C-alpha cells in the first residue's frame, strides 16, 4: 500500500487487526496511528479504539470509504429531529430551573415586539429590547446565566 495521509480511511484485509474501518490520525517514524471509526459494514461508531501499525504491516490494509459519508437520508432526518427534540427539552429545563431570569428575558422580548403603540418609546428602544431579551433568553436556556 502506498503511503497514507492524515484522514485517509482503511480497513484490514487480514485477521491480525480487529475488523472495521479506521481513520489515519497520526504517523511516526515507522508507524501509523489508526482510530477505528466504523464497523465492517460501514456504519459509523465512536469506539476510541486506537491501533498503532508498523509501516511494514500497512500491506494488511486496503483503502475504505469514509463511514460519515454513507448515512441514509432517512437516518439523517430522524437524527436531526431527535436532536432538535432533546435540545428543546434541555432548553426548557434550563428555563424552568431559573424562572426569574427567564421571565425577565421573555418580558423584554414581548415588550420589544408588542410595545409599539403601547409604550411611548422610540423604535430603537424596542429593537434593543428584543435583542437584549433574545440574548438573555439564549443565555438562560443554555445554562450560562
C-alpha positions in Angstrom: 0.0 0.0 0.0 1.2 3.5 -0.8 1.9 6.0 2.0 -1.1 7.1 4.0 -2.1 10.7 4.7 -4.0 12.0 7.7 -7.8 11.4 7.5 -7.4 8.6 5.0 -9.7 5.6 5.7 -8.6 2.0 5.6 -9.8 -1.5 6.5 -7.7 -4.6 7.5 -7.6 -7.4 5.0 -6.1 -9.9 7.5 -7.1 -11.2 10.9 -4.1 -9.5 12.5 -6.2 -6.4 13.3 -9.8 -6.0 14.6 -12.4 -5.8 11.8 -13.7 -2.3 11.0 -12.9 1.0 9.2 -10.0 3.1 10.5 -9.1 6.7 10.0 -5.4 7.7 9.9 -4.9 10.1 12.9 -1.1 10.2 13.1 2.2 8.9 12.0 5.6 8.4 13.5 9.0 7.5 12.1 8.0 3.9 11.2 4.4 3.7 12.4 0.9 4.9 11.5 -1.8 5.5 14.2 -5.3 4.5 13.3 -8.6 5.2 15.0 -11.5 2.8 14.5 -14.4 4.9 13.2 -16.6 2.3 11.5 -18.0 -1.2 11.7 -17.1 -3.7 9.0 -20.4 -3.0 7.3 -19.6 0.8 7.0 -21.7 2.0 9.9 -20.2 4.9 11.9 -19.1 4.1 15.5 -17.3 6.0 18.2 -15.1 3.4 19.9 -12.0 5.4 20.8 -10.0 2.3 19.8 -6.5 3.2 18.6 -4.2 0.8 16.7 -0.6 1.6 16.0 0.6 -0.2 12.9 4.2 -0.6 11.8 4.9 0.7 8.3 5.8 -2.9 7.3 2.3 -4.1 8.2 0.5 -1.5 6.1 0.1 -4.1 3.3 -2.5 -5.7 5.6 -4.9 -2.7 4.9 -6.8 -1.5 1.9 -8.5 1.8 1.2 -12.1 2.2 2.6 -14.9 4.7 2.3 -15.5 7.3 5.0 -18.3 6.0 7.2 -19.6 9.5 7.7 -20.4 9.9 4.0 -22.7 6.9 3.6 -25.5 7.7 6.0 -29.0 7.3 4.5 -31.2 10.3 4.2 -33.9 8.8 6.4 -31.4 8.2 9.3 -30.1 11.8 8.9 -33.6 13.3 9.1 -34.6 11.1 12.1 -31.3 12.0 13.9 -31.9 15.7 13.3 -35.5 15.6 14.6 -34.4 13.7 17.7 -31.5 16.1 18.3 -34.0 19.0 18.0 -36.4 17.4 20.5 -33.6 16.8 23.1 -32.2 20.3 22.6 -35.6 21.9 23.0 -36.2 19.8 26.1 -32.9 20.8 27.7 -33.6 24.4 26.9 -36.9 24.3 28.6 -35.5 22.6 31.7 -32.8 25.3 31.9 -35.5 28.0 31.7 -37.6 26.2 34.4 -34.5 25.9 36.6 -34.0 29.7 36.5 -37.6 31.2 36.4 -36.9 34.8 37.3 -34.2 35.5 34.6 -36.4 33.5 32.1 -39.4 35.7 32.8 -37.4 38.9 32.5 -35.9 37.7 29.2 -39.4 36.8 27.8 -40.8 40.1 29.1 -38.1 42.0 27.2 -38.8 40.2 24.0 -42.6 40.8 24.4 -42.1 44.5 25.2 -40.0 44.9 22.1 -42.4 43.0 19.9 -45.7 44.3 21.2 -44.6 47.6 22.7 -45.2 49.7 19.6 -48.3 51.9 20.1 -48.5 50.9 23.8 -45.3 52.4 25.1 -44.2 55.9 24.2 -40.6 55.0 23.4 -38.5 55.2 20.2 -38.3 52.3 17.8 -34.6 51.9 18.7 -35.5 51.1 22.3 -38.0 48.4 21.2 -35.4 46.9 18.9 -32.8 46.9 21.7 -35.4 45.2 24.0 -36.0 42.4 21.5 -32.2 41.9 21.0 -31.4 42.0 24.8 -34.4 39.7 25.6 -33.4 37.2 22.9 -29.8 37.1 24.0 -30.8 36.8 27.7 -33.2 34.0 26.8 -30.4 32.2 24.9 -28.1 32.6 27.9 -30.6 31.4 30.4 -31.7 28.5 28.2 -28.2 27.4 27.6 -27.4 27.4 31.4 -24.8 30.2 31.1 -26.8 32.8 33.0 
